[in-house]
Amino acid sequence: HITYVPDKYIVELRSLKLYLNTYRDKYITHEEAVNRIYADLKQALAPRSIEIVGDFNVRGGIKTVVRVSSSGAQ
């Protein structure tokens, strides 16, 4: 889930979809993926606030939810 309050810029949905699809074949941890998405969007959009939540499917019997927020609530 991506939630942000824009300032000057907004993301085009098609571009966002294509960007997120680049993570399908990357071998990185769930935490690293969410942190990279957060950093990239924060740098590109310079939003007033932003929150990224990675809610990943169960793998090996473990459900993973990773949250990164500019408000500090994680």
C-alpha positions as CSV (number, residue, x, y, z in Angstrom):
1,H,0.0,0.0,0.0
2,I,1.3,3.4,-0.9
3,T,-0.2,6.5,0.9
4,Y,1.2,10.0,0.4
5,V,0.2,13.6,0.7
6,P,1.6,15.3,-2.5
7,D,3.3,18.6,-2.5
8,K,4.3,19.7,-6.1
9,Y,4.4,16.3,-7.7
10,I,2.2,13.3,-8.1
11,V,3.0,9.9,-9.6
12,E,1.4,8.6,-12.8
13,L,-0.2,5.3,-12.1
14,R,1.2,3.5,-15.1
15,S,4.7,4.6,-14.2
16,L,4.2,3.5,-10.7
17,K,3.0,0.1,-11.9
18,L,6.0,-0.4,-14.1
19,Y,8.3,0.7,-11.4
20,L,6.8,-1.7,-8.9
21,N,6.9,-4.6,-11.4
22,T,10.7,-4.2,-11.5
23,Y,10.8,-5.7,-8.1
24,R,9.2,-9.0,-9.2
25,D,12.5,-10.6,-10.2
26,K,14.9,-8.9,-7.7
27,Y,16.4,-11.1,-5.0
28,I,16.2,-8.8,-2.0
29,T,14.5,-9.1,1.4
30,H,10.9,-7.8,1.9
31,E,12.3,-5.1,4.3
32,E,14.9,-3.9,1.7
33,A,12.3,-3.8,-1.1
34,V,9.9,-1.6,1.1
35,N,12.8,0.6,2.1
36,R,14.0,1.1,-1.5
37,I,10.5,1.9,-2.7
38,Y,10.1,4.4,0.2
39,A,13.4,6.1,-0.6
40,D,12.8,6.3,-4.3
41,L,9.3,7.7,-4.0
42,K,10.3,10.1,-1.3
43,Q,13.1,11.4,-3.4
44,A,11.1,11.6,-6.7
45,L,7.9,13.1,-5.3
46,A,9.1,15.1,-2.2
47,P,5.7,14.6,-0.6
48,R,4.5,16.2,2.6
49,S,4.1,12.8,4.1
50,I,4.4,9.2,2.8
51,E,3.8,5.7,4.0
52,I,4.7,2.4,2.3
53,V,3.2,-0.9,3.6
54,G,4.5,-4.1,2.1
55,D,1.9,-6.9,2.9
56,F,3.6,-10.0,1.6
57,N,2.1,-13.4,1.0
58,V,2.8,-16.2,3.4
59,R,6.1,-18.0,2.6
60,G,7.4,-20.8,4.8
61,G,4.5,-20.3,7.1
62,I,5.4,-16.7,7.9
63,K,3.3,-13.7,7.0
64,T,5.3,-10.5,6.6
65,V,4.1,-6.9,6.9
66,V,6.7,-4.1,6.6
67,R,5.7,-0.5,7.2
68,V,7.8,2.6,6.6
69,S,6.5,6.1,7.2
70,S,7.7,9.6,7.2
71,S,5.7,10.3,10.3
72,G,8.0,7.9,12.3
73,A,5.1,5.6,13.3
74,Q,6.2,2.2,12.2
